Amino acid sequence: MAVGKNKRLSKGGGKRGKGKKIVDPYSRKEWYDVVAPGNFAVRKVCKTIVTRTTGTKIASEALKGRVFEVNLADLNKDESQGHRKVRLRVEDVSGKNCLTNFYGMDFTTDKLRSLVKKWQTFIEAHVDVKTLDGYFLRIFAIAFTKKRANTTRKTCYAQTAQIRRIRAKMMSIMIREAPNSELKDLVNKFVPGVIGKEIEKSCSSIYPLQNCFVRKVKVLKT
């Protein structure tokens, strides 16, 4: 066989992609600032990266709908709120800023586990509500029984009928608060634990409670 006819035998014939130019993928991307809603002390939360607008692929459209999970302690500069996580969803893009809205809230796993103990009753309730500005939310609340004053009993278990009454009371308080408030006003109630304190106060006549919190909030529909 003549030399040069077979590419595998000829010198350098086996090297593929020799003339290919290596392009850094980050050279086609740009950074955007994620801006939190006005409810929080810190507005600029973090940065996010996206591919630049090319042809029909628009950068702002790729950013819309992204969800960021941020610790509430970082948003409000308050370490005592470090047990809560807040989810923010990109609603709009203005210049190099991604404008977000509240999309949910949750407890950290370590905080939730530290609350669950022996010799007490754990009560949870959840409701689906609609805010004044048309957001559909699912709110989860938790409460724990505590010992009555001047008792020597080791345990503080509530009876089934009492649990049912407490749960009904919890649900009625959550249903009462949401329809009369807009989403931003409702978030302002979640953060300091206003609803949890109201539950503890209202249910004390049924059975003494402690550690009453809104554990989780999910935005179902906007």
Buried (B, 14 or more C-beta within 10 A) or exposed (E): EEEEEEEEEEEEEEEEEEEEEEEEEEEEEEEBBBBBBEBBEEBEBBEBEBEEEEEEEBBBEBBBEBEBEBBBBBBBEEEEBBBBBBBBBBBEBEEEBBBBBBBBBBBBEEBBEEBEEEEBBBBEBBBBBEBEEEBBBBBBBBBBBBBEEEEEEEEBEBEEEBBEBBBEBBBBBBEEBBEEBBBBBBBEBBBEBBBBEBBBEBBEEBBBBEBBBBBBBBBEEE
